[in-house]
Amino acid sequence: MKRSEAFEFFRRLAELDPAPQGELDWLNPYTLLVAVALSAQATDASVNQATPPLFALADTPEKMLALGKERVREFIKTIGLFNTKARNVIAMARQLVEQHGGQVPMERDALERLPGVGRKTANVVLNIAFRQPTIAVDTHVFRVGNRTGLAAGKTPLEVELKLLKVTPEPFRQHAHHWLILHGRYICKARKPECWRCPVVDLCRYQPKTPRPKNLMPEPLEPTT
């Protein structure tokens, strides 16, 4: 996609949602880190159901260590891969306490050295907690980047690097939020809802999905 098209792509998404937010619930950088790590191969909704009682007792690495793996496991047992994630949450808390004074580091390399933290998780934390213009590529961002032609790539890292190159600077802070929400609610995996897409004319995807016949048309604005 040309830079001028990419600018218009993000301009339209920004016009519809000027300040997009992530959908995970969190209290501070540490609970955000834990929530994002727990969301791997799970839905944000399932994580949000499990974490409030956990974070009420353990909103710092020190408190999480005191809680212990078995109690963490009980709090998150409704989330996929909960056994592995409980181990990682405790190991992460221990490393934060021992190597970072109980604080979440603001550097990507340090974040990625934490148990259960990959590049996507690190990018989300850097973006949301520390306001860095990173772009986290999840399944939605990967699909939208490739399907629309905005940033085609064979791997998440390739898509991320292309997005960083093509995304105009004014839009970088919120870019991955717009793309996640667009992929989650409009540019869906199985059947994109092209008939209500705000960037349909900029998108390379063909054939466009038509409006379902049983769906009522949008009401016309009253004339004066």
C-alpha positions in Angstrom: 0.0 0.0 0.0 1.3 3.5 -0.9 2.1 5.9 1.9 -0.7 8.2 0.9 -3.1 5.3 1.0 -1.8 4.2 4.4 -2.2 7.7 5.7 -5.8 7.8 4.6 -6.3 4.2 6.0 -5.3 5.3 9.5 -6.9 8.7 9.2 -10.3 7.1 8.7 -9.9 4.7 11.6 -8.7 7.6 13.8 -11.7 9.7 12.8 -14.1 6.9 14.0 -12.2 6.1 17.2 -9.7 8.9 18.1 -8.5 7.2 21.3 -8.7 3.5 21.0 -8.1 1.4 24.1 -7.0 -2.2 24.7 -9.7 -4.5 25.9 -7.7 -6.1 28.8 -8.4 -4.9 32.3 -5.4 -3.8 34.3 -4.4 -1.7 37.3 -0.7 -0.8 36.7 2.2 -1.9 34.4 2.7 -5.1 36.3 -0.9 -6.3 36.1 -1.0 -5.3 32.4 2.1 -7.4 31.8 0.5 -10.4 33.6 -2.9 -9.9 31.7 -1.2 -9.7 28.3 0.9 -12.8 29.1 -2.3 -14.7 30.2 -4.1 -13.7 27.0 -1.8 -15.8 24.8 -4.0 -18.4 23.0 -7.0 -17.1 25.0 -9.6 -14.3 24.6 -9.4 -11.0 26.4 -12.9 -11.7 27.8 -11.8 -14.9 29.5 -8.7 -13.1 31.0 -10.9 -10.3 32.2 -13.2 -12.7 34.0 -10.3 -14.4 35.8 -8.0 -11.6 36.7 -10.0 -9.1 38.9 -10.0 -11.4 42.0 -6.3 -12.3 41.3 -5.2 -8.7 41.0 -7.2 -7.7 44.1 -4.8 -9.9 46.1 -1.7 -9.6 44.0 -1.1 -6.4 42.1 2.7 -6.4 42.5 5.4 -9.1 41.9 6.0 -9.4 45.6 2.4 -10.1 46.4 2.2 -12.6 43.5 5.2 -14.5 44.8 3.6 -14.6 48.2 0.4 -16.0 46.7 2.2 -18.9 45.2 1.8 -21.0 42.0 -1.0 -23.2 43.3 -3.2 -20.3 44.3 -2.5 -18.5 41.0 -3.4 -21.7 39.2 -6.8 -21.7 40.9 -7.5 -18.1 39.9 -6.7 -18.7 36.2 -7.9 -22.3 35.7 -10.6 -21.1 33.2 -7.9 -19.7 30.9 -6.2 -21.9 28.3 -2.8 -23.4 29.2 -3.3 -22.3 32.8 -0.7 -24.7 34.3 2.1 -23.4 32.2 0.9 -19.8 32.6 0.7 -20.1 36.4 4.4 -21.3 36.4 5.4 -18.4 34.2 3.5 -15.8 36.3 5.4 -16.9 39.4 8.8 -17.2 37.6 8.2 -13.7 36.0 7.4 -12.3 39.5 10.5 -13.8 40.9 12.7 -12.4 38.1 11.1 -8.9 38.4 11.9 -8.9 42.1 15.4 -10.3 41.9 16.6 -8.4 38.8 14.4 -5.3 38.5 13.5 -4.3 42.0 9.9 -5.3 41.5 9.4 -2.9 38.6 8.4 -3.6 35.1 11.3 -2.7 32.8 10.8 -0.2 30.0 13.2 -1.9 27.6 12.1 -4.5 25.1 15.1 -6.8 25.6 14.6 -6.9 29.4 10.9 -7.6 28.9 11.5 -10.4 26.5 13.9 -12.1 29.0 11.0 -12.5 31.4 9.3 -16.0 31.5 6.3 -16.2 29.2 7.0 -12.8 27.5 7.5 -12.7 23.8 7.8 -9.8 21.4 4.1 -9.2 21.1 3.6 -9.0 24.8 6.6 -6.7 25.2 5.2 -4.4 22.5 1.8 -4.2 24.1 3.3 -3.3 27.5 5.7 -0.8 26.0 2.8 0.8 24.0 0.1 0.9 26.7 2.0 1.3 29.9 4.9 3.4 28.7 3.4 5.2 25.7 6.1 4.0 23.3 5.0 3.9 19.6 5.4 0.1 19.2 3.1 -2.1 17.1 2.1 -5.5 18.5 1.2 -8.0 15.9 -1.4 -10.5 17.0 -3.5 -12.7 14.7 -5.8 -9.8 13.9 -3.1 -7.4 13.0 -1.3 -10.1 11.0 -4.5 -10.8 9.1 -5.4 -7.2 8.4 -1.9 -6.3 7.4 -1.8 -9.1 4.8 -5.5 -9.1 3.7 -5.7 -5.3 3.0 -2.2 -5.0 1.6 -1.3 -2.5 4.2 1.7 -4.5 5.3 2.0 -8.0 3.8 4.5 -10.4 5.4 5.0 -14.1 6.1 5.8 -13.7 9.8 4.6 -11.4 12.5 8.0 -9.7 12.7 7.9 -9.0 9.0 4.4 -7.5 9.3 5.5 -5.5 12.3 8.6 -4.0 10.6 6.5 -3.1 7.5 3.8 -1.5 9.6 6.5 0.6 11.4 7.7 1.7 8.0 4.4 2.5 6.4 2.5 3.9 9.4 2.6 7.7 9.5 4.2 9.0 12.7 1.0 10.7 14.0 -0.8 7.3 14.0 1.9 5.0 15.4 0.9 5.3 19.0 -2.6 3.9 18.4 -1.9 1.9 15.2 -2.0 -1.6 16.6 -5.2 -0.8 18.6 -7.0 0.3 15.5 -5.9 -2.7 13.6 -6.8 -5.2 16.4 -10.3 -3.7 16.7 -10.7 -3.6 13.0 -9.7 -7.2 12.7 -11.8 -8.3 15.6 -15.1 -6.6 14.7 -15.1 -5.9 10.9 -12.2 -7.6 9.0 -13.1 -10.9 10.6 -11.1 -14.1 9.8 -13.8 -16.2 8.2 -16.0 -13.6 6.6 -14.9 -9.9 6.6 -17.8 -7.5 6.8 -16.7 -5.4 3.8 -20.1 -3.7 3.4 -19.5 -1.7 6.6 -15.7 -1.3 6.3 -14.5 2.4 6.5 -11.5 1.6 4.4 -13.0 -0.8 1.8 -11.9 1.2 -1.2 -8.3 1.1 0.0 -8.2 -2.6 0.6 -6.7 -5.2 -1.8 -9.0 -8.0 -0.6 -11.2 -9.6 -3.3 -13.9 -10.4 -3.7 -15.5 -8.0 -1.3 -18.1 -9.6 1.0 -21.5 -8.2 0.1 -24.1 -7.1 2.6 -26.2 -10.1 3.7 -29.7 -10.1 2.1 -31.4 -10.5 5.4 -29.6 -7.4 6.9 -31.6 -4.2 6.8 -29.9 -1.3 5.0 -28.6 1.6 7.0 -31.3 4.2 7.6 -30.9 7.3 5.5 -30.2 10.6 7.3 -33.3 12.8 7.4 -33.2 15.7 5.0 -34.0 19.2 5.9 
